[in-house]
Amino acid sequence: MPKSPIPDDQERVVIATGKLIGEGFDDARLDTLFLVHPISWSGTLQ
């Protein structure tokens, strides 16, 4: 059963790896992008 598209007036969140979405992904309805990457830190934040 195909999934129905999200209506234009509904909020949406896309969570994916670069490998999954790939270069050139475009969805004109998305207006914010968070680029995240895991890091290793031995210090503390104050």
C-alpha positions as a Markdown table, in Angstrom:
| # | Residue | x | y | z |
|---|---|---|---|---|
| 1 | Met | 0.0 | 0.0 | 0.0 |
| 2 | Pro | 1.7 | 3.3 | -1.1 |
| 3 | Lys | 2.0 | 6.0 | 1.6 |
| 4 | Ser | -0.1 | 9.2 | 1.0 |
| 5 | Pro | 1.9 | 12.4 | 0.6 |
| 6 | Ile | 2.0 | 14.9 | 3.4 |
| 7 | Pro | -0.3 | 17.8 | 2.7 |
| 8 | Asp | 1.5 | 21.2 | 2.1 |
| 9 | Asp | 0.0 | 22.7 | 5.2 |
| 10 | Gln | 1.4 | 20.0 | 7.5 |
| 11 | Glu | 4.8 | 20.2 | 9.2 |
| 12 | Arg | 7.3 | 17.6 | 8.3 |
| 13 | Val | 10.7 | 16.3 | 9.5 |
| 14 | Val | 13.2 | 14.4 | 7.4 |
| 15 | Ile | 15.8 | 12.4 | 9.3 |
| 16 | Ala | 18.3 | 10.5 | 7.0 |
| 17 | Thr | 21.9 | 9.9 | 6.4 |
| 18 | Gly | 23.8 | 11.5 | 3.5 |
| 19 | Lys | 24.2 | 8.1 | 2.0 |
| 20 | Leu | 20.4 | 7.5 | 2.1 |
| 21 | Ile | 19.3 | 10.9 | 0.7 |
| 22 | Gly | 22.4 | 11.5 | -1.3 |
| 23 | Glu | 23.7 | 14.5 | -3.2 |
| 24 | Gly | 21.1 | 16.6 | -5.0 |
| 25 | Phe | 18.2 | 15.9 | -2.7 |
| 26 | Asp | 15.6 | 18.6 | -3.1 |
| 27 | Asp | 12.2 | 19.2 | -1.4 |
| 28 | Ala | 11.1 | 22.7 | -1.9 |
| 29 | Arg | 8.8 | 22.5 | 1.1 |
| 30 | Leu | 11.7 | 22.1 | 3.5 |
| 31 | Asp | 13.0 | 25.5 | 4.8 |
| 32 | Thr | 15.5 | 24.5 | 7.6 |
| 33 | Leu | 18.5 | 22.2 | 7.5 |
| 34 | Phe | 20.5 | 20.9 | 10.5 |
| 35 | Leu | 23.8 | 19.3 | 9.7 |
| 36 | Val | 24.9 | 17.1 | 12.6 |
| 37 | His | 27.9 | 14.9 | 13.1 |
| 38 | Pro | 29.0 | 12.8 | 16.1 |
| 39 | Ile | 32.0 | 14.0 | 18.0 |
| 40 | Ser | 34.2 | 12.8 | 20.8 |
| 41 | Trp | 34.9 | 15.2 | 23.6 |
| 42 | Ser | 36.9 | 14.5 | 26.8 |
| 43 | Gly | 36.3 | 18.0 | 28.4 |
| 44 | Thr | 33.3 | 19.6 | 30.0 |
| 45 | Leu | 31.1 | 22.5 | 28.9 |
| 46 | Gln | 30.5 | 25.3 | 31.4 |
